[in-house]
Structure formats: structure tokens, C-alpha cells
Amino acid sequence: MVLSGIGPVLPYALAVTLSPFPVVGAILVARSPYGMTALVANVLGWMAGIGAGAVVMALLVNTVGGGDDGPVTHWAQVIVGLLLLWAAWRKFAGRPKAGEVPTVPKWLEAFGKASPARAFGWGLALAGPNPKNLALAMGAMSALKYDEISRGDVVAGIVAFVLVGSLSVLVVLGARLLGGARLDGALAAAEDFMIRNNAVIMMMVFALIGMNVFGAGLAGLGG
């Protein structure tokens, strides 16, 4: 059943889409001289990167784990869970001090001048080699029960992971398509909110997903 491939990946995909930097990057690209063309390229690059990571992790989990819900899969969940909890601690420790105003990283500012080709490449680079996204993709793909579902269900899970993991940048694209420059103020407010609350948002996401993955791994090893 297709839902068997979609359901388990949704929490991990949601954690991917809640990352502030892709949203901020997409908003900056939308303001570039190339406007909509660059924004579409950036979103496609992001989706391609997320998809590539999910496919690689699905193949890895299915090959190394033998396609069953065995100890290799559960140990992978434990490791991924610990990595996500460590990332949550890093976000907590690195949060802005009282009165400190977070700023856009210098490397992200370049998105505001991106050509379509560069926008695609940066979207791809921001999504694909990102350790956080790879860890979440590993968690999502290891949550699938390969010995109980069809290849079509696995493909459906990967597609769902990509679409839900891209919701935030797709919202920026949709807002630009439907509202044009009229929504620049709303997008700027969203950008400011994401930058200011980046550490808190990601700390909560990493902690919740990390505990879930870690607990699932321990339960599997204990069962």
C-alpha cells in the first residue's frame, strides 16, 4: 500500500522543510536581477538535492541492512538519533545571546545576485551534501520496512520526502507566482523571522526527531 511508504517518512521530511536557510536563500534569489527564473532554478536544485540524498540513503539502507528490519537498520537509527541530538545541543549552545541580533551569513547573501545556473547549483549544494539533510534522509529511509512493502511504495516514500521536504521553498515560489512584488513585504518579514529564530527552530526539530529516531532504534534492538 502506497501509504506504507509515505507515512514513515513524513516527520523527517517536515524537519527538512523547517530549516530556515533554504527559505531565506529562496527569498534572496527571488529578489535577484533574474527574479522568477532564478527562483524556479533554485527550487529545482533544492528538490534534486533532496531527492538524490533520499535515493542514496534508500539504496544504502536496503543494501547494507539486507532489506529487512534487522539490527543494522536499528543501529543506524541509534546513530542517526544521536547525531540529531548532538545537532540540537549545538544549536542550543550557539543560540544568540540576549540582545544579540542574528544576521544572514555572508555566503547566503550571494544568493541575492544569483544567475539561474548558480541558483540551481546553490540549491543543489544546500540540499544534497548537507549533513543534517543526509541524516534525516537516512532516518526516513531506515523507517521504511523494505521486506513488507513494494518498490512502488519505496518510490512513493522518496517522492513524499522530496515534496514535503521542499514545502517551504515551494511556498516562496507560490507566493512569488501568485502575488509578485506585492508580497515582498510578507516575504521579508518571513525572512527576518526565520533568521531571528533559526537556532530555536532547529534545536526543537533536531531534539524531537532525534529522540524519535533514537527511541525507535533502541526499541528495535531490544525487541
Secondary structure, 3 states (H helix, E strand, C coil): CHHHHHHHHHHHHHHHHCCHHHHHHHHHHHCCCCHHHHHHHHHHHHHHHHHHHHHHHHHHHHHHCCCCCCHHHHHHHHHHHHHHHHHHHHHHHCCCCCCCCCCCCHHHHHHHHCCHHHHHHHHHHHHCCCHHHHHHHHHHHHCCCCCCCCHHHHHHHHHHHHHHHCHHHHHHHHHHHHHHHHHHHHHHHHHHHHHHCHHHHHHHHHHHHHHHHHHHHHHHHHC
